């Protein structure tokens, strides 16, 4: 153990419910509502959903328990956790990978989140009204290629995120998560009710919930594995950081299961909100990333009361983006507070400003900088936005996840992790030895496959 360091003075969650809402908010982001529906649409609908559920429950739950246990045991940020548990060794670099991944993801995530805020405003003032179905794509392209407007919305989103994080764990993150997460579910349910009442909507439900197992192949399986891992905020230090604010009485396995379940539930509800409406209006369920910003506005334009539900939907997207951005910024803030001893306010403002500045090239790469391409071995040339996404999502996150599993199993040892998870035997879970086996042998291999697929080395 390292000496002469005070690890006791630390903020904490006010309640288990607050922690679950905050951690679920981290896991529930644009990946669940924006990415999940179009990936599912491209990968066979219900078959993809079936495999995703298995992967999230096994892989996601396994790694999340590791991260929560490490965080609570150390009561430190992502870097400090590894320094405390393995002092004098280089394992702190695993935490540094998470901090770097959080910074990069926040930089380009805030760009997309800014788009969602802009679409709320544009929906309210009626800019999307009266367009022909073929014009929504051009409208979106013109907006994101503008060199100024998207950056303004990106800055507004980042300011909101910083304000919440500056307020602290209980007064900021927890307080707002308790409001935003229930609001997210309420809005999703409202959109689902409207979608299911549209004529022809049951075809969308069938597509999403009736699996055709003949469509299962390696591509679908690997896509589901990747989506399960990436959509739960694993490998970026967020769950370690949030776990470090837990008290020793908290039931980590129970909370982690609730967080995973809420993440899955939001993904499923997002599918039920989107696919019935898409099918009812005769649009394509495999609309790619533009499904949200190009296809769905066209869908809403064909629905009775569509203008109202369009506004509600983009509010939903913004809430999902905000809860995840809060956790990404908190990873940076906790790291700077613990390692550099800055105040929370200074750490949040500086981190937010730097992430915003680093995100500007991602925004400009959608327009005036779109001709600046980066060539990577075995990859198609990428604009700056896609390069940052590729580096963080396909390289840093899987490597971080693999290292967390290896560290938990072989450096900290699974017996110590199980002691932490069971609160020194207070909570008796007969499946914890199985979890230890998954951490040692299965999870690292599975995440390694996700890494190989992300790098383009493993192909169907």
Secondary structure, 3 states (H helix, E strand, C coil): CCCCCCCCCCCCCCCHHHHHHHHHHHHCCHHHHHHHHHHHHHCCCHHHHHHHHHHHHHHHHHHHHHHHHHHHHHCCCHHHHHHHHCCCCCCHHHHHHHHHHHHHHHHHHHHHHHHHHHHHHHHHHCCCCCCCHHHHHHHHHHHHHCCCHHHHHHHHHHHHHHHHHHCCHHHHHHHHHHHHHHHHHHHHHHHHHHHHCCCCHHHHHHHHHCCCHHHCCHHHHHHHHHHHHHCCCCCCCHHHHHHCCCCCCCCHHHHHHHHHHHHHHHHHHHHHHHHHHHHHCCCCCCCHHHHCCCHHHHHHHCCCCHHHHHHHHHHHHHHHHHHHHHHHHHHHHHHHHHHHCCCHHHHHHHHHHHHHHHHHHHHHCCCCCCCCCECCCCCCCECHHHHHHHHHHHHHHHHHHHHHHHHHHHHHHHHHHHHHHCCCCCCCCCCHHHHHHHHHHHHHHHHHHHHHHHCCCCCC
